[in-house]
Amino acid sequence: MQQFSKYLKKDFVFISCDEISLLNFTSAKDFLNYFVFTKNIDFKAVKYLLLDEIQAVNNISLFLKDLHDNFNFKIFASGSGSLQIFKGISDSLIGRKEIIRIYPFSLAEFLLAKKISLPSLKNFTPVLTDFYLPFLEEFLLYGGYPEVVIALSKKRKIKNLLSIYKSYLEKDIKEYINNKDIFSFQKIYKLISSSLCSLQKIDSLSRETGVHHSKIKEFNFILKNTFTVDFLQPLVKNPLKEIKSHKKIYFSDLGFINSSWESFVISTEKKGKLLENFVLQELKKSQMKNDLLDLRKIYFWRKKNQTEIDFVIKNLENDQLIPIEVKSKDTDIIPKSFQSFYKAYAKDIDFFVVFNKSVKKIRKLEDKKVLFMPYIYAGELFSKQIFN
C-alpha cells in the first residue's frame, strides 16, 4: 500500500486501521471525523483513500458501502485477516468491489530483490543453469516472503520464517478456531504438509487423526482462505476411468512447507515435490501478472490406472487445454502420460509442456507441439515472447 501510494503522488490519505481497532464508529462520517480532529486531515481534497488492515474495522461491509456510496473516494482496502474480510464483504458490495490477491515473491521478483534478472528464454543456454540453480535452490528452501528474501544469513531467514509460521498457527488461526480445536488443526496441518503434491483423502485423514470429516472440511476452508494451501481439482471427462472426487495439495509458499517439515535441507525425495509446488505457484503468479487469473483454471489429471499429469490448464474462453509435466532432471523425452491424455482429449489440446532442468526444445506429439522448458521459466509460460 505504501509503495502503491507513490504512484498516486498526491490527493491520497493512507490510514492504518490497526490504530482504531478498539474504536466503534456508527458511520463512515464518524470514521472520517475522527481523523479530521486527531490528524487534521482535510478529506475534501482527497481522491484516494488507502486503508490498511481493514479487518480491524467492525461491520466492514456496511462501512465500505457507506464510504463508497456517500463520499467521492476511490477506496483501496487491504488486510491480512483474509477470512474476516471475506466474511465481512457481503452481497451489499456486489458491483462495487474487485478483490486482488497479493502473492509472495515469484522467482523473478526474488531475483530482482537481489539485483539479478533472468535472460529471455530465447537467449537462454544450458551454460546459464549453473549460475541460476543456486538461487532457485534458495527459493525452494526459504520461499518468497519479502522479510525472508532480504534477510542476509541462512540463520536469519530460518528465524524469520519460523516466526511467520508460528504467528500463523498461534495467532491467525485462533481467530477462526475454538481453542479445543487447535490441536486437531495442527495434526491435520502436519499431515497435509507431509502429503504435498498428493491426493487428499479425507477418509484416511479422519481415520489417522480421529478428526471428524466435517471438521477436516472446515479446516480445509480456513487453510484455503488464509492463502496457505491450494487444493487442485481433477479434470474429469470420463468419471469411470478418471479420478473425480479427490483434490491435490499444494502450499502457497515454499518456505512454509519447509517450516512445517522442520527441515531446511533439500533431499532428492523433497526436491521433486518442491519443484512441482514451485511450478504451480509460478503459473498462478504469472496468470495474475498477465490478467489471466479468471480466464484460466488449473487442474490435475489422473486415471484410475495411476496414469497422471501434474497440471492441466484450461482456457475458459475456448476450452483449450495445456497439459504440463514437471521433471527434476534434464529430459527431451515425451512422457507416456501425454500419449494417454492425447487419446482422451486430442481435439481440446492447445500444446503440451515439460518443465525440466535446462532443456529448451520443441517436439511434436501427433499434431500438437510439446515445449520443453527450464523450470526457472515457469513464470513466463504466458509470455508472448515464449520461444520467439
N, C-alpha and C positions, 0 to 999 in steps of 0.2 A: 504493500500500500504506500509506503514511504517512497519507494522507487517510482511507482506509478504517478505520484503527485508531482514528480519533477517534470513529467511530460505536460502536466496541466499548467505549470509555471505560476499561475495566479488564479484568482477567483475561486479558490477552494479553501475548505476547512477540514483538517484531519482531527478526528476525535477518537481516543481510545475509550471504549465503553467500560473497560475494567474499573476505571476510577469512579463510575457511577453505579456499580453493580449492587450496592446496598441501598440505592435510592429507588423510589417508586414514582413514576410520572403518570398522570392520568391522561395526558395527551401529548402529541408531538410539540404543541405550542409550549407546554410546561417544560419539556425537554430543552427546547431552544432557548427559552427564557433563562434557564439555569446557567447556560453558557454565556448568555448576554451579560448576566450580573457577575458571574465568577471569573470569566475570561475576557470580558469586554469585547465580544465578537459582534460585528455588525453583519447579520445574516442577509441584509438587503443587498449587499454587494457580493454574495456568494452564489456561484453557479453550480459548484460540485461539492457534495457533502460526502466525505470519506469516513466511514465508521468501521473501526476495527474491534474485534472481539464482541460482535453483535449479540452473541448468545447470552451475554451478561444482562441484556435488557429484558424485562418482563413483557409478556404479550408481544413477542417480536412481530407477528403477522399484522396485528392491528396497528402497531407502532409504525412499521414501514408503510403500510397502506395509508395511514394518516399523513405521513411525510410526503408520500408520492402524490396524493390527491389534492392536498391543500397548500403545498408550497412548490415553488418553481425550481426545485433542485434536481440535478442528476445525482442519484444516490449510488454509491459503491460501498457495499457492506461485506465485511469478511469476518471469519471466525474459525477457531479450531474446534469448537464444540459442535461438530457437524450434525450429530443426532438432534441436539436441541434446536438447531437452526431448521432442519428439515421438518421436525415436529411442529415448530413454530410457524413456518411459512405454509399457510393453509391455502385452500381454494380461493380465498379472497384476493390472492395476489396473482391469479391466473391472468396472463396477458400483460402483466406489469413487471415480470422478472425474467432474468436469464441467469442460470447457475453455471459457474465455471469452476472446475476442479483444478487445484494447483498441485502438481506432482512434485516429488523430489527431483533433483537434477537428472537430466538424461546424461548419457555418456559424453555427448558433445558439449553440454553445459559444464559437466565435471572437468573436462579438458580445458575449456575456456577459463575456468577458475584458476587453472594452473598455467594460463597464458600459452596454451597449445591448441592447435586446430587440426582437424582431420583433412587430408587432401581429398579432392573429389574422387569418387570411385573410379572415374575414368583414368585418373593419374596414379591409382594405387598399384603397387607392385609387391609381391611376396617379401621382398627385402625389407619393406617397412614394418612387417609383422613384428620383428624382434624389438622394434622401438615402441610400438603401441601396446603390446601384450602386457608388460608390467603395469601399465596404467589401467588396463582392463581388469587385471587381477586385483588391483587395489580397489577398484569399483565393485567387483564381485564380493569382496570381503566387507567393505565398510559402507557401500551404498551411496545415496545421493542427498542425504540431509546436509544442507549448506554448512551448518555448525560443525559437522563431522568432516566434510570435504576440506575445509580451510584449516583444520587442526594440523599442526606441523609434525607431530610424532604419532607413531602407532599407538602408544600408550594413551595419549590424549584422545585419539579417535575412538578407541575402545571405551574409554571412560565416558565420553560424550554420548556414544551410542547406548551404553548400558543405562545412563541417566535418562535418556529419552524413553527407552524401553520400560524402565522401572516406573517412570511417571505415567506411561500409558496404562500399565497394569494396575498401579496402585491409586492413581488419581482419576484419569479419564474414565476408565471402565466403571469405577464406583459410582459415577453419576447415573449409570443406567442399570446397574445390577444390585440386588439386595446383598447385604454382607454375607448372608448364608449361602449365596450362590457363587461367591468369589472363588472359592476353592475348586468348585466344579468347572467354572470357566477356565481357570488356569490349567486344569487337567486336560480339557478339550483343546485348549490353545497349544499345549505341548504336543499332543498327538497330531494336531493339524500341521504343525510345523515339521514334524517328522515325516508327514505324508506329502511333502512338497511335490508338485507336478504329478500327483497320483489321484486316483478316483477317491472321492469322499463317500464312504458307505456309512450312512447314519446308523443302520442296524448294528454294524460292527463297532462303531464308536460307542454306542449305547451299551452294548454288552461289555466292552472293555473297561468302561469308566463307571457304569452304573448310573449314568445321567440319562434322564428320560428323553425320548425323541423330540418332544415339543420344546424342551429346554435347549437342546442342541440347535434346533432351528432358530430359536430366539438368539442364541449366541452367534450363529452364522450371520443373522441380520445385523447384529451390533458390529461384528468384525468387518462386514462389507461396508457399512455406513459410517464407520470411523476410518475408512480408507486404509485398512491394514491388510486385508486379504481380498483377493479377487477369486470368484468362482466362475469357471468357464462351463457353459452349457454344451452338450454334444450336438453336432449337426446330424439330423436324422432324416433319411428319405425312406428307408425300409426298416421299420421297427422290429421285424422278425430277425433281421441279420445284424442290426447296428445297436450299440449301447444307447439307451434313450433316457434313463432315469437318474444316472449319477452325474456329479459335477467334478471337475478337476480343480485342485487347489493351488493358488499362486499367491505370493506376497507382493505388496506394493513397493517395498524397499528391500534391497538385498542385505543391507546391514541389519535390518530387523530379523531376517532369517537367521543369520549367524549369532545374533544376540539370543534368540530363543534356543538355538542349538548349544549355546555357551561354548562356542568354538570359533576361533578366527584363523583357522588353517584350512586351506583348500585341498582336500584329499581327492583322489581320482573319482571316487564314488560321488562326492559332493559336487564336483565341478560340472558334471553333466546337468544336474538339476539346477544349479545356479545359472548356468548358461541359458537353459531353456526359460527360466524365470526372467532372466535379463532380456532375452529377445522379446518376450511378451510385453514387458513394460516399455521397451523401446518402441514397439509398434503402437502401443497406446499413446505414448507421448508424441510420436510422430503424427498420429491422427489428430491429436489436439492441436499441434502446431500448424497443420495443414487444413484445419477446419473440416475434418472428415469424421469426427467422433460420432456424430449422429447418423452418418451415411454408411458406415461400415461396421459390421459386428464381427467379433472374433469368437470362433467355436473351436472345439477339438473334434476329431472323428475317430471312432473306434468300432471295429466289427466284433461280434461275439467270439470269433476265432482268434482274437487278440491282435489282428492287423490294426495298426494305429497310425494316425498322422497328428503331429504335435498341435498344429494350428490350422484352421481354415478361415480365411477372411471372406465374408460375404458382402458384396456391394449391394446395398438395399435399393439402389436406383435401377439396377438391371439384373440382379440375382446372379451375377458372375462370381465365381469362387477362385480364391488363391490358396491352394494347399501349401503348407510350409513345414519343412523338417529342419531340426537343429542338430548338427553333428559337431562334436567337440574337436575332432581332428580334421586334417585336410582330406577332401574327397571330391571326385568328379563323377561318382557312380550314382546313377538314378536309383533312388530307393524302390524296393519292390512294392512298398505300400502305395507309391504313386500309381503303379500299374493297376493295382486293385481299385484305387479311387477313380482312375480314368474309366474303368469298366462300368462303374456305378454312376458317374457324373460327367461323362465326356462332353456333352453339349453345353454344360454350365461352366466349364473351367476357363478362366482367363489365361493364367500361366502358373507354373509351379516355381517354388523357391527352395533351395537348400542352403541354409546358413552353415558355414564351416570356418575353419581357422584362417585360411588365406587364399583359397582357390577362387578365381574370378573367371567364369566361363559361361557360355550359353550352349545348351544342348537341346535336343528335341525328343519328346515322347509322343509318338504318333504325330498329330498336327499341332501340338502345344509346345511352347518354349519351356525349358527348365533353366532357371537362373541359378548359378552357383555364386554365392556372395560371401565375403568375410563377415563374420557375425558382428564385428565392430561397426558395420554399416547398416545394422538392422533398423536404426532410426531414420535411414534415408530411403526406405523402400518406396515411399510415396512421393519421393522427389521426382520432378520432371527430368532431372539430369541422369537418372539411373541408366548406366551402360551407354550413355550418349558420348 
